Amino acid sequence: MAVALENVYSLPEHLLKPTDQGGMGYEIEDLLYISRALVPYGGLSDINVKAGETILIAPATGAFGSAAVYIALSMGVRVIALGRIKSILEQLSISLGSKFPAGRLVTAAITSGVNSQIEAIKSATGNIPIDTYLNISPPSAFMSWQGFPDGRTDGGHPPS
């Protein structure tokens, strides 16, 4: 992989050592995860999400979506994570739910028609207002947004 030199940063090797040796205790997996986490962090920063707010993240079951959930929780945000694969949502709840205060992560499966998806979101929010929404879908997911109740087929974006 080639990258521009101005995008390369040297990591002090002594910080990569275990904590009992004065380092930060990073594992190789931690370092690899940083690049995945930067994408949703950029999106969360762009929308200026703040601690104490509630965000809806969808889809939350892929590599970037699950990273977005983790980053948002780390920022102090209440997260409603949506996805189609219930088993992955359950894994997300188990792995992240134990690391953050109770109630900060709620998951909802969106597996069928628009009306049932709306009900799943309402149920997950518990009538708490949603402050913002992060759609971390890949461009190829555009066609899956067809058939909105108001007849739009533009992926939910208002006409220009």
DSSP file (Angstrom, degrees, kcal/mol; ACC not computed):
  #  RESIDUE AA STRUCTURE BP1 BP2  ACC     N-H-->O    O-->H-N    N-H-->O    O-->H-N    TCO  KAPPA ALPHA  PHI   PSI    X-CA   Y-CA   Z-CA
    1    1 A M              0   0    0      0, 0.0     2,-0.5     0, 0.0     0, 0.0   0.000 360.0 360.0 360.0 133.0    0.0    0.0    0.0
    2    2 A A        +     0   0    0      0, 0.0     2,-0.3     0, 0.0     0, 0.0  -0.894 360.0 174.9-105.5 134.1    1.3    3.4   -0.9
    3    3 A V        -     0   0    0     -2,-0.5     2,-0.1     2,-0.0     5,-0.1  -0.959  38.6 -95.0-134.2 154.3    0.4    6.5    1.2
    4    4 A A    >   -     0   0    0     -2,-0.3     3,-2.1     1,-0.1     4,-0.1  -0.441  34.4-124.2 -67.2 140.5    1.4   10.1    1.1
    5    5 A L  G >  S+     0   0    0      1,-0.3     3,-1.9     2,-0.2    -1,-0.1   0.832 108.9  62.7 -57.2 -35.7    4.2   10.8    3.5
    6    6 A E  G 3  S+     0   0    0      1,-0.3    -1,-0.3     3,-0.0    -2,-0.1   0.628 100.7  55.3 -68.4  -9.9    2.2   13.6    5.3
    7    7 A N  G <  S+     0   0    0     -3,-2.1     2,-0.5     2,-0.0    -1,-0.3   0.284  90.6  90.8-101.3   9.0   -0.3   10.9    6.3
    8    8 A V    <   -     0   0    0     -3,-1.9     2,-0.4    -4,-0.1    -3,-0.0  -0.907  54.2-173.4-109.9 129.9    2.2    8.7    8.0
    9    9 A Y        -     0   0    0     -2,-0.5     2,-0.4     2,-0.0    -3,-0.0  -0.978  21.5-129.5-125.2 134.6    3.0    9.0   11.6
   10   10 A S        -     0   0    0     -2,-0.4    -2,-0.0     1,-0.0     0, 0.0  -0.641  18.4-144.5 -79.8 133.2    5.7    7.3   13.6
   11   11 A L        -     0   0    0     -2,-0.4     2,-0.3     2,-0.0     5,-0.1  -0.876  25.1-113.3 -98.0 125.3    4.5    5.6   16.8
   12   12 A P    >>  -     0   0    0      0, 0.0     3,-1.6     0, 0.0     4,-0.6  -0.402  23.0-142.8 -59.1 120.7    7.0    5.7   19.6
   13   13 A E  G >4 S+     0   0    0      1,-0.3     3,-1.1    -2,-0.3     4,-0.3   0.806  95.7  62.7 -59.4 -32.4    8.0    2.1   20.0
   14   14 A H  G >4 S+     0   0    0      1,-0.3     3,-0.8     2,-0.2    -1,-0.3   0.788  98.7  56.9 -66.2 -25.0    8.2    2.4   23.8
   15   15 A L  G <4 S+     0   0    0     -3,-1.6     9,-3.3     1,-0.2    11,-0.5   0.684  98.0  61.9 -77.5 -17.0    4.5    3.2   24.0
   16   16 A L  G << S+     0   0    0     -3,-1.1    -1,-0.2    -4,-0.6    -2,-0.2   0.515  85.4  98.7 -85.6  -4.8    3.6    0.0   22.2
   17   17 A K  S <  S-     0   0    0     -3,-0.8     8,-2.5    -4,-0.3     9,-0.4  -0.306  89.9 -78.2 -76.9 165.3    5.1   -2.1   25.0
   18   18 A P    > > -     0   0    0      0, 0.0     5,-2.1     0, 0.0     3,-1.9  -0.197  43.6-110.1 -59.4 156.4    3.0   -3.7   27.7
   19   19 A T  G > 5S+     0   0    0      1,-0.3     3,-1.8     3,-0.2    -2,-0.1   0.831 117.7  61.3 -60.8 -33.3    1.8   -1.4   30.6
   20   20 A D  G 3 5S+     0   0    0      1,-0.3    -1,-0.3     2,-0.1     4,-0.0   0.601 104.7  50.8 -71.8  -7.3    4.1   -3.1   33.1
   21   21 A Q  G < 5S-     0   0    0     -3,-1.9    -1,-0.3    -7,-0.1    -2,-0.2   0.124 129.8 -94.3-111.3  17.8    7.0   -2.0   30.9
   22   22 A G  T < 5S+     0   0    0     -3,-1.8    -3,-0.2     1,-0.3    -2,-0.1   0.512  89.6 116.7  86.7   4.7    5.8    1.6   30.7
   23   23 A G  S   <S-     0   0    0     -5,-2.1    -1,-0.3    -7,-0.1    -8,-0.2  -0.238  78.3-106.5 -94.8-172.3    3.9    1.3   27.5
   24   24 A M        -     0   0    0     -9,-3.3    -5,-0.2    -3,-0.1    -8,-0.1   0.458  49.8-119.3 -95.4  -3.3    0.2    1.7   26.7
   25   25 A G        +     0   0    0     -8,-2.5    -9,-0.1   -10,-0.3     2,-0.1   0.732  48.4 170.9  77.1  22.5   -0.3   -2.0   26.2
   26   26 A Y        -     0   0    0    -11,-0.5     2,-0.3    -9,-0.4    -1,-0.2  -0.407  18.7-154.2 -67.5 141.2   -1.4   -1.9   22.6
   27   27 A E     >  -     0   0    0     -2,-0.1     4,-1.8     1,-0.1     3,-0.5  -0.715  32.7-105.6-103.6 163.4   -1.8   -5.2   20.8
   28   28 A I  H  > S+     0   0    0     -2,-0.3     4,-2.2     1,-0.2     5,-0.2   0.887 122.4  57.1 -55.6 -40.2   -1.5   -5.6   17.0
   29   29 A E  H  > S+     0   0    0      1,-0.2     4,-1.9     2,-0.2    -1,-0.2   0.870 103.5  53.5 -60.6 -37.8   -5.3   -6.0   16.9
   30   30 A D  H  > S+     0   0    0     -3,-0.5     4,-1.2     1,-0.2    -1,-0.2   0.923 109.3  47.9 -63.0 -44.0   -5.7   -2.6   18.6
   31   31 A L  H  X S+     0   0    0     -4,-1.8     4,-0.7     1,-0.2     3,-0.3   0.883 111.3  50.2 -66.2 -38.2   -3.5   -0.9   16.1
   32   32 A L  H  X S+     0   0    0     -4,-2.2     4,-0.8     1,-0.2     3,-0.5   0.853 106.3  56.6 -67.3 -33.5   -5.4   -2.5   13.2
   33   33 A Y  H  X S+     0   0    0     -4,-1.9     4,-2.5     1,-0.2    -1,-0.2   0.779  91.5  72.4 -69.3 -26.8   -8.7   -1.4   14.6
   34   34 A I  H  X S+     0   0    0     -4,-1.2     4,-1.5    -3,-0.3    -1,-0.2   0.908  95.2  50.7 -56.4 -44.2   -7.7    2.3   14.6
   35   35 A S  H  X S+     0   0    0     -4,-0.7     4,-0.7    -3,-0.5    -1,-0.2   0.875 111.8  47.9 -64.9 -35.4   -7.9    2.6   10.8
   36   36 A R  H >< S+     0   0    0     -4,-0.8     3,-0.5     1,-0.2    -1,-0.2   0.883 111.2  51.2 -69.1 -37.8  -11.4    1.1   10.9
   37   37 A A  H 3X S+     0   0    0     -4,-2.5     4,-2.0     1,-0.2    -2,-0.2   0.738  96.4  69.3 -73.1 -23.0  -12.5    3.4   13.7
   38   38 A L  H 3X S+     0   0    0     -4,-1.5     4,-2.2    -5,-0.2    -1,-0.2   0.851  92.2  59.1 -66.3 -33.4  -11.3    6.5   11.9
   39   39 A V  H <X S+     0   0    0     -4,-0.7     4,-1.6    -3,-0.5    -1,-0.2   0.973 112.5  35.8 -62.6 -56.1  -14.0    6.3    9.2
   40   40 A P  H  > S+     0   0    0      0, 0.0     4,-3.0     0, 0.0     5,-0.2   0.848 113.4  59.7 -68.1 -29.8  -17.0    6.5   11.6
   41   41 A Y  H  X S+     0   0    0     -4,-2.0     4,-2.6     1,-0.2     5,-0.2   0.918 104.2  51.4 -61.0 -40.3  -15.1    8.9   13.9
   42   42 A G  H  X S+     0   0    0     -4,-2.2     4,-2.4     2,-0.2    -1,-0.2   0.918 111.7  46.7 -60.5 -43.2  -14.9   11.3   11.0
   43   43 A G  H  X S+     0   0    0     -4,-1.6     4,-1.7     2,-0.2    -2,-0.2   0.913 112.6  48.6 -65.4 -43.1  -18.6   11.0   10.4
   44   44 A L  H  <>S+     0   0    0     -4,-3.0     5,-1.9     1,-0.2     4,-0.2   0.878 112.8  48.8 -65.4 -37.6  -19.5   11.5   14.1
   45   45 A S  H ><5S+     0   0    0     -4,-2.6     3,-1.3    -5,-0.2    -1,-0.2   0.907 107.5  55.4 -66.6 -41.7  -17.2   14.5   14.2
   46   46 A D  H 3<5S+     0   0    0     -4,-2.4    -2,-0.2     1,-0.3    -1,-0.2   0.865 110.1  44.7 -60.0 -36.9  -18.7   16.0   11.1
   47   47 A I  T 3<5S-     0   0    0     -4,-1.7    -1,-0.3    -5,-0.1    -2,-0.2   0.405 108.8-128.2 -91.5   4.4  -22.2   15.8   12.6
   48   48 A N  T < 5 -     0   0    0     -3,-1.3    -3,-0.2    -4,-0.2     2,-0.1   0.858  34.4-172.3  58.2  42.5  -20.9   17.3   15.8
   49   49 A V      < -     0   0    0     -5,-1.9     2,-0.3     1,-0.0    -1,-0.2  -0.428   5.3-158.2 -68.9 141.9  -22.3   14.6   18.1
   50   50 A K    >   -     0   0    0     -2,-0.1     3,-1.9    26,-0.1    25,-0.1  -0.859  25.8 -87.2-124.3 155.3  -22.0   15.3   21.8
   51   51 A A  T 3  S+     0   0    0     -2,-0.3    26,-0.3     1,-0.2    25,-0.2  -0.307 113.7  30.3 -56.0 139.7  -22.0   13.4   25.0
   52   52 A G  T 3  S+     0   0    0     24,-2.7    -1,-0.2     1,-0.4    25,-0.1   0.211  95.4 114.0  92.1 -14.6  -25.5   12.9   26.4
   53   53 A E    <   -     0   0    0     -3,-1.9    25,-3.1    77,-0.0     2,-0.5  -0.353  64.6-123.9 -82.0 168.6  -27.1   13.0   23.0
   54   54 A T  E     -a   78   0A   0     23,-0.2    77,-2.0    75,-0.1    78,-1.5  -0.963  27.2-171.7-115.7 130.6  -28.9   10.0   21.4
   55   55 A I  E     -ab  79 132A   0     23,-2.8    25,-2.7    -2,-0.5     2,-0.6  -0.943  18.5-144.9-124.2 144.3  -27.8    8.8   18.0
   56   56 A L  E     -ab  80 133A   0     76,-2.1    78,-2.8    -2,-0.4     2,-0.5  -0.939  21.0-167.2-103.1 122.6  -29.4    6.3   15.6
   57   57 A I  E     -ab  81 134A   0     23,-2.6    25,-2.8    -2,-0.6     3,-0.3  -0.958   8.8-150.0-117.6 125.2  -26.7    4.3   13.7
   58   58 A A  E    S+ b   0 135A   0     76,-2.2    78,-2.0    -2,-0.5    79,-0.4  -0.994  73.9  18.8-148.6 141.1  -27.5    2.2   10.7
   59   59 A P  S    S+     0   0    0      0, 0.0    -1,-0.3     0, 0.0    24,-0.2   0.669  72.1 167.1 -75.0 146.8  -26.4   -0.2    9.6
   60   60 A A        +     0   0    0     22,-3.1    23,-0.2    -3,-0.3     9,-0.1   0.285  59.3  74.0-108.0   8.5  -24.6   -1.1   12.8
   61   61 A T  S    S+     0   0    0     21,-0.3    -1,-0.1     4,-0.1    22,-0.1   0.521  79.9  78.7-105.0  -5.3  -23.6   -4.7   12.0
   62   62 A G  S  > S-     0   0    0     -3,-0.2     4,-2.5     1,-0.0     5,-0.3  -0.256  97.2 -88.0 -92.1-174.8  -20.8   -4.3    9.5
   63   63 A A  H  > S+     0   0    0      1,-0.2     4,-1.3     2,-0.2     5,-0.1   0.935 126.6  33.6 -60.8 -50.0  -17.2   -3.4   10.1
   64   64 A F  H  > S+     0   0    0      2,-0.2     4,-2.3     1,-0.2    -1,-0.2   0.867 117.7  54.1 -77.3 -35.7  -17.7    0.4   10.0
   65   65 A G  H  > S+     0   0    0      2,-0.2     4,-1.9     1,-0.2    -2,-0.2   0.924 110.4  45.4 -64.6 -44.8  -21.1    0.4   11.6
   66   66 A S  H  X S+     0   0    0     -4,-2.5     4,-2.1     1,-0.2    -1,-0.2   0.863 112.6  52.2 -68.0 -33.9  -20.0   -1.6   14.6
   67   67 A A  H  X S+     0   0    0     -4,-1.3     4,-2.8    -5,-0.3    -2,-0.2   0.888 106.7  53.9 -65.6 -37.9  -17.0    0.7   14.9
   68   68 A A  H  X S+     0   0    0     -4,-2.3     4,-2.7     2,-0.2     5,-0.2   0.897 107.4  50.9 -61.9 -40.2  -19.3    3.7   14.8
   69   69 A V  H  X S+     0   0    0     -4,-1.9     4,-2.5     2,-0.2     5,-0.2   0.943 112.3  46.4 -61.3 -48.1  -21.3    2.2   17.7
   70   70 A Y  H  X S+     0   0    0     -4,-2.1     4,-2.2     2,-0.2    -2,-0.2   0.922 114.5  46.5 -61.4 -46.3  -18.1    1.7   19.7
   71   71 A I  H  X S+     0   0    0     -4,-2.8     4,-1.5     2,-0.2    -1,-0.2   0.929 112.7  49.4 -64.6 -45.7  -16.8    5.2   19.0
   72   72 A A  H  <>S+     0   0    0     -4,-2.7     5,-2.3     1,-0.2     3,-0.3   0.920 111.5  49.0 -60.9 -44.3  -20.1    6.9   19.8
   73   73 A L  H ><5S+     0   0    0     -4,-2.5     3,-1.6     1,-0.2    -1,-0.2   0.903 109.2  53.2 -60.4 -40.3  -20.4    5.0   23.1
   74   74 A S  H 3<5S+     0   0    0     -4,-2.2    -1,-0.2     1,-0.3    -2,-0.2   0.781 104.2  56.6 -65.6 -26.4  -16.9    6.0   23.9
   75   75 A M  T 3<5S-     0   0    0     -4,-1.5    -1,-0.3    -3,-0.3    -2,-0.2   0.452 124.1-104.1 -83.3  -1.3  -17.8    9.7   23.2
   76   76 A G  T < 5S+     0   0    0     -3,-1.6   -24,-2.7     1,-0.3     2,-0.3   0.668  73.8 142.6  89.1  17.6  -20.6    9.4   25.8
   77   77 A V      < -     0   0    0     -5,-2.3     2,-0.5   -26,-0.3    -1,-0.3  -0.682  54.5-122.7 -93.8 143.5  -23.5    9.2   23.4
   78   78 A R  E     -a   54   0A   0    -25,-3.1   -23,-2.8    -2,-0.3     2,-0.5  -0.750  36.8-152.3 -80.6 130.3  -26.6    7.0   23.8
   79   79 A V  E     -ac  55 105A   0     25,-3.5    27,-2.7    -2,-0.5     2,-0.6  -0.906  23.6-168.0-117.6 131.1  -26.7    4.7   20.8
   80   80 A I  E     -ac  56 106A   0    -25,-2.7   -23,-2.6    -2,-0.5     2,-0.5  -0.960  22.6-159.9-109.8 109.7  -29.6    3.0   19.1
   81   81 A A  E     -ac  57 107A   0     25,-3.0    27,-2.3    -2,-0.6     2,-0.4  -0.806   5.8-165.6 -98.8 123.7  -27.9    0.4   16.7
   82   82 A L  E     + c   0 108A   0    -25,-2.8   -22,-3.1    -2,-0.5     2,-0.3  -0.828  19.6 143.3-108.2 145.9  -30.0   -0.9   13.8
   83   83 A G  E     - c   0 109A   0     25,-1.5    27,-2.5    -2,-0.4     3,-0.0  -0.977  49.2-125.0-169.7 166.6  -29.2   -3.8   11.7
   84   84 A R  S    S+     0   0    0     -2,-0.3     2,-0.9    25,-0.2    25,-0.1   0.693  90.5  76.0 -91.5 -22.1  -30.8   -6.7    9.8
   85   85 A I    >>  -     0   0    0      1,-0.2     4,-1.9     2,-0.0     3,-0.6  -0.793  59.8-168.7-101.5 102.8  -28.8   -9.5   11.4
   86   86 A K  H 3> S+     0   0    0     -2,-0.9     4,-2.5     1,-0.2     5,-0.2   0.860  84.5  57.1 -57.7 -40.4  -30.2  -10.2   14.9
   87   87 A S  H 3> S+     0   0    0      1,-0.2     4,-2.0     2,-0.2    -1,-0.2   0.871 108.0  47.2 -63.5 -36.2  -27.3  -12.5   15.9
   88   88 A I  H <> S+     0   0    0     -3,-0.6     4,-2.5     2,-0.2    -1,-0.2   0.883 110.4  52.5 -72.5 -37.5  -24.7   -9.7   15.2
   89   89 A L  H  X S+     0   0    0     -4,-1.9     4,-2.4     2,-0.2    -2,-0.2   0.901 109.4  50.4 -61.9 -39.5  -26.8   -7.2   17.1
   90   90 A E  H  X S+     0   0    0     -4,-2.5     4,-2.3     2,-0.2    -2,-0.2   0.916 110.3  48.9 -64.1 -42.7  -26.9   -9.6   20.0
   91   91 A Q  H  X S+     0   0    0     -4,-2.0     4,-3.1     2,-0.2     5,-0.3   0.899 110.3  52.0 -61.9 -40.6  -23.1  -10.0   19.9
   92   92 A L  H  X>S+     0   0    0     -4,-2.5     4,-2.5     1,-0.2     5,-0.7   0.917 109.8  49.1 -61.3 -44.7  -22.7   -6.2   19.8
   93   93 A S  H  X5S+     0   0    0     -4,-2.4     4,-1.5     3,-0.2     5,-0.2   0.900 115.1  44.5 -61.8 -41.7  -24.9   -5.9   22.9
   94   94 A I  H  X5S+     0   0    0     -4,-2.3     4,-0.9     2,-0.2    -2,-0.2   0.946 118.1  41.4 -69.8 -48.4  -22.9   -8.5   24.7
   95   95 A S  H  <5S+     0   0    0     -4,-3.1    -2,-0.2    -5,-0.2    -3,-0.2   0.882 130.7  24.6 -71.9 -38.1  -19.5   -7.3   23.8
   96   96 A L  H >X5S+     0   0    0     -4,-2.5     3,-1.4    -5,-0.3     4,-0.8   0.774 110.1  69.6 -97.1 -29.2  -20.1   -3.5   24.1
   97   97 A G  H 3<<S+     0   0    0     -4,-1.5     3,-0.4    -5,-0.7    -3,-0.2   0.813  98.8  51.6 -59.9 -30.8  -23.0   -3.5   26.6
   98   98 A S  T 3< S+     0   0    0     -4,-0.9    -1,-0.3    -5,-0.2    -2,-0.1   0.645 106.3  55.3 -80.6 -14.1  -20.7   -4.7   29.4
   99   99 A K  T <4 S+     0   0    0     -3,-1.4    -1,-0.2    -4,-0.1    -2,-0.2   0.578 108.7  46.9 -94.0 -10.8  -18.1   -1.9   28.7
  100  100 A F  S  < S-     0   0    0     -4,-0.8     3,-0.1    -3,-0.4     5,-0.1  -0.870 100.0 -75.9-130.5 160.2  -20.5    1.0   29.0
  101  101 A P    >   -     0   0    0      0, 0.0     3,-1.7     0, 0.0     4,-0.3  -0.184  62.8 -88.4 -56.1 146.7  -23.2    2.1   31.5
  102  102 A A  T 3  S+     0   0    0      1,-0.2    -4,-0.0     2,-0.1    -5,-0.0  -0.231 111.3  23.6 -56.3 140.5  -26.5    0.2   31.3
  103  103 A G  T 3  S+     0   0    0      2,-0.3    -1,-0.2    -3,-0.1     3,-0.1   0.322  90.0 103.5  87.3  -8.1  -29.0    1.7   28.8
  104  104 A R  S <  S+     0   0    0     -3,-1.7   -25,-3.5     1,-0.2     2,-0.5   0.742  80.4  49.0 -78.9 -21.6  -26.5    3.5   26.7
  105  105 A L  E     +c   79   0A   0     -4,-0.3     2,-0.4   -27,-0.2    -2,-0.3  -0.974  63.2 170.1-123.0 122.6  -26.7    0.8   23.9
  106  106 A V  E     -c   80   0A   0    -27,-2.7   -25,-3.0    -2,-0.5     2,-0.3  -0.991  14.9-157.7-126.3 136.9  -30.0   -0.4   22.5
  107  107 A T  E     -c   81   0A   0     -2,-0.4     2,-0.4   -27,-0.2   -25,-0.2  -0.847   7.6-173.0-114.6 153.7  -30.3   -2.5   19.4
  108  108 A A  E     -c   82   0A   0    -27,-2.3   -25,-1.5    -2,-0.3     2,-0.4  -0.975  19.2-135.3-145.9 129.7  -33.2   -3.0   17.1
  109  109 A A  E     -c   83   0A   0     -2,-0.4     2,-0.7   -27,-0.2   -25,-0.2  -0.706  11.4-165.6 -84.8 131.3  -33.5   -5.5   14.2
  110  110 A I        +     0   0    0    -27,-2.5     7,-0.1    -2,-0.4     4,-0.0  -0.822  34.0 141.0-116.0  88.9  -34.9   -4.1   11.0
  111  111 A T        +     0   0    0     -2,-0.7     2,-0.2     2,-0.1    -1,-0.1   0.518  56.2  25.7-113.7  -7.4  -35.8   -7.2    9.1
  112  112 A S  S    S-     0   0    0      1,-0.3     5,-0.1    -3,-0.1     0, 0.0  -0.431  97.2 -15.7-137.0-149.4  -39.0   -6.6    7.3
  113  113 A G     >  -     0   0    0     -2,-0.2     4,-1.9     1,-0.1    -1,-0.3   0.103  65.5-100.1 -60.1 168.2  -41.3   -3.9    5.8
  114  114 A V  H  > S+     0   0    0      1,-0.2     4,-2.5     2,-0.2     5,-0.2   0.878 118.8  53.6 -57.7 -44.4  -41.1   -0.1    6.5
  115  115 A N  H  > S+     0   0    0      1,-0.2     4,-2.0     2,-0.2    -1,-0.2   0.905 110.3  46.0 -62.9 -41.3  -43.9   -0.1    9.0
  116  116 A S  H  > S+     0   0    0      2,-0.2     4,-2.2     1,-0.2    -1,-0.2   0.838 111.2  54.0 -70.3 -30.5  -42.4   -2.8   11.2
  117  117 A Q  H  X S+     0   0    0     -4,-1.9     4,-2.2     2,-0.2    -2,-0.2   0.910 107.7  50.1 -66.3 -41.5  -39.0   -1.0   11.0
  118  118 A I  H  X S+     0   0    0     -4,-2.5     4,-2.5     1,-0.2    -2,-0.2   0.918 111.4  48.7 -61.3 -43.8  -40.6    2.2   12.2
  119  119 A E  H  X S+     0   0    0     -4,-2.0     4,-2.6     2,-0.2    -1,-0.2   0.892 109.4  52.4 -63.8 -39.9  -42.2    0.2   15.1
  120  120 A A  H  X S+     0   0    0     -4,-2.2     4,-2.2     2,-0.2    -1,-0.2   0.901 111.3  47.0 -63.0 -40.6  -38.8   -1.4   15.9
  121  121 A I  H  X S+     0   0    0     -4,-2.2     4,-2.3     2,-0.2    -2,-0.2   0.924 112.1  49.7 -67.1 -44.5  -37.2    2.0   16.1
  122  122 A K  H  X>S+     0   0    0     -4,-2.5     4,-1.4     1,-0.2     5,-0.9   0.920 112.4  48.3 -59.1 -43.8  -40.0    3.5   18.2
  123  123 A S  H  <5S+     0   0    0     -4,-2.6    -1,-0.2     1,-0.2    -2,-0.2   0.899 111.9  49.2 -63.9 -41.4  -39.7    0.5   20.6
  124  124 A A  H  <5S+     0   0    0     -4,-2.2    -1,-0.2     1,-0.2    -2,-0.2   0.857 110.6  49.7 -68.1 -35.5  -35.9    0.9   20.8
  125  125 A T  H ><5S-     0   0    0     -4,-2.3     3,-1.3    -5,-0.1    -1,-0.2   0.774  91.9-144.4 -76.7 -24.5  -36.0    4.6   21.5
  126  126 A G  T 3<5 -     0   0    0     -4,-1.4    -3,-0.1     1,-0.3    -4,-0.1   0.866  69.4 -60.6  62.0  33.9  -38.5    4.3   24.3
  127  127 A N  T 3 <S+     0   0    0     -5,-0.9    -1,-0.3     1,-0.3    -4,-0.1   0.640 101.6 140.1  63.7  17.4  -40.0    7.6   23.1
  128  128 A I    <   -     0   0    0     -3,-1.3    -1,-0.3    -6,-0.2    -2,-0.0  -0.791  60.1-109.1 -85.8 130.4  -36.7    9.4   23.8
  129  129 A P        -     0   0    0      0, 0.0     2,-0.5     0, 0.0   -75,-0.1  -0.262  24.4-128.2 -61.0 144.3  -36.0   11.9   21.0
  130  130 A I        -     0   0    0      1,-0.1   -75,-0.2   -77,-0.1     3,-0.1  -0.833  16.5-165.4 -92.8 126.7  -33.2   11.0   18.6
  131  131 A D        -     0   0    0    -77,-2.0     2,-0.3    -2,-0.5   -76,-0.2   0.833  66.2  -7.1 -82.1 -33.8  -30.7   13.9   18.3
  132  132 A T  E     -b   55   0A   0    -78,-1.5   -76,-2.1     2,-0.0     2,-0.4  -0.972  57.1-136.9-158.3 168.9  -28.9   12.7   15.2
  133  133 A Y  E     -b   56   0A   0     -2,-0.3     2,-0.6   -78,-0.2   -76,-0.2  -0.998   6.1-160.2-137.2 132.4  -28.6    9.8   12.7
  134  134 A L  E     -b   57   0A   0    -78,-2.8   -76,-2.2    -2,-0.4     2,-0.8  -0.949   4.7-166.6-116.3 112.6  -25.5    8.3   11.2
  135  135 A N  E     +b   58   0A   0     -2,-0.6   -78,-0.1   -78,-0.2    -2,-0.0  -0.871  11.3 173.7 -96.5 109.6  -26.0    6.3    8.0
  136  136 A I        +     0   0    0    -78,-2.0   -71,-0.1    -2,-0.8   -72,-0.1  -0.031  26.1 141.9-108.4  29.7  -22.8    4.4    7.4
  137  137 A S        -     0   0    0    -79,-0.4    -2,-0.1     1,-0.1     5,-0.0  -0.393  54.6-114.2 -68.6 145.3  -24.1    2.4    4.5
  138  138 A P    >   -     0   0    0      0, 0.0     3,-2.3     0, 0.0     4,-0.2  -0.435  31.0-106.6 -73.0 158.1  -21.8    1.7    1.6
  139  139 A P  G >  S+     0   0    0      0, 0.0     3,-1.6     0, 0.0    -2,-0.1   0.810 118.7  65.8 -55.4 -30.1  -22.7    3.3   -1.8
  140  140 A S  G >  S+     0   0    0      1,-0.3     3,-0.5     2,-0.1     4,-0.1   0.654  88.0  69.5 -68.4 -13.2  -23.8   -0.1   -3.1
  141  141 A A  G X   +     0   0    0     -3,-2.3     3,-1.5     1,-0.2     4,-0.4   0.479  68.5 100.0 -82.6  -1.5  -26.6   -0.1   -0.5
  142  142 A F  G X  S+     0   0    0     -3,-1.6     3,-1.7     1,-0.3    -1,-0.2   0.879  77.1  54.6 -52.2 -43.8  -28.5    2.7   -2.4
  143  143 A M  G X  S+     0   0    0     -3,-0.5     3,-1.1     1,-0.3    -1,-0.3   0.718  96.1  66.8 -68.0 -19.6  -30.8    0.3   -4.1
  144  144 A S  G <  S+     0   0    0     -3,-1.5    -1,-0.3     1,-0.2    -2,-0.2   0.584  89.6  67.3 -76.7  -7.2  -31.9   -1.2   -0.7
  145  145 A W  G <  S+     0   0    0     -3,-1.7    10,-0.3    -4,-0.4     3,-0.3   0.253  74.5 124.3 -94.9  12.3  -33.5    2.1    0.2
  146  146 A Q    <   +     0   0    0     -3,-1.1     7,-0.1     1,-0.2     6,-0.1  -0.371  53.4  40.7 -71.5 150.0  -36.2    1.9   -2.5
  147  147 A G        -     0   0    0      5,-0.4    -1,-0.2     1,-0.1   -33,-0.2   0.861  64.8-180.0  88.1  38.5  -39.9    2.1   -1.6
  148  148 A F    >   -     0   0    0      4,-1.5     3,-2.3    -3,-0.3    -1,-0.1  -0.381  40.6-113.7 -66.2 150.4  -40.2    4.8    1.0
  149  149 A P  T 3  S+     0   0    0      0, 0.0    -1,-0.1     0, 0.0    -2,-0.0   0.797 117.3  55.2 -58.2 -28.5  -43.8    5.4    2.3
  150  150 A D  T 3  S-     0   0    0      2,-0.1    -2,-0.1     1,-0.0    -3,-0.0   0.369 120.4-108.5 -87.9   7.5  -43.9    8.9    0.7
  151  151 A G    <   +     0   0    0     -3,-2.3    -4,-0.1     1,-0.3     2,-0.1   0.399  69.9 144.0  88.2  -4.1  -42.9    7.4   -2.7
  152  152 A R        -     0   0    0      1,-0.1    -4,-1.5    -6,-0.1    -5,-0.4  -0.386  26.7-179.6 -69.2 147.9  -39.4    8.7   -2.8
  153  153 A T        +     0   0    0     -7,-0.1    -1,-0.1    -6,-0.1    -8,-0.1   0.022  55.6 100.0-130.6  25.3  -36.8    6.4   -4.4
  154  154 A D  S >  S-     0   0    0      3,-0.2     3,-0.8    -9,-0.1    -8,-0.1   0.118 106.0 -92.0-101.5  21.3  -33.8    8.7   -3.9
  155  155 A G  T 3  S-     0   0    0    -10,-0.3    -9,-0.1     1,-0.2    -2,-0.0   0.653  78.1 -63.8  78.9  14.4  -32.3    7.0   -0.8
  156  156 A G  T 3  S+     0   0    0      1,-0.3    -1,-0.2   -11,-0.1    -4,-0.0   0.420  99.7 133.2  90.6  -2.4  -34.3    9.3    1.5
  157  157 A H    <   -     0   0    0     -3,-0.8    -1,-0.3     1,-0.1    -3,-0.2  -0.652  61.1-113.0 -83.8 138.3  -32.5   12.4    0.4
  158  158 A P        -     0   0    0      0, 0.0    -1,-0.1     0, 0.0     0, 0.0  -0.320  42.7 -91.1 -65.3 151.6  -34.8   15.4   -0.3
  159  159 A P              0   0    0      0, 0.0    -5,-0.0     0, 0.0     0, 0.0  -0.297 360.0 360.0 -61.5 147.5  -34.9   16.6   -3.9
  160  160 A S              0   0    0     -3,-0.1    -3,-0.0     0, 0.0     0, 0.0   0.474 360.0 360.0 -83.9 360.0  -32.3   19.2   -4.9
